[in-house]
Amino acid sequence: MTLVAPAGMRESDETDWAVVIAVALVAEIGLLWGFACVALVRRRLALRRALSDG
């Protein structure tokens, strides 16, 4: 399976679906980990501020 129509394609221009899915999964997992880390840092900072204020 390819990502482009076979009419204007040469054999060397093929991109496997497995490669595309792998890249998408790696990017998605990276973004999710990044957001989770940012949320964790924000919670820790908020906890420190709450403890130091009161």
Secondary structure, DSSP 8 states (H G I E B T S, - for coil): --SS-GGG--GGG---HHHHHHHHHHHHHHHHHHHHHHHHHHHHHHHHHHHHH-
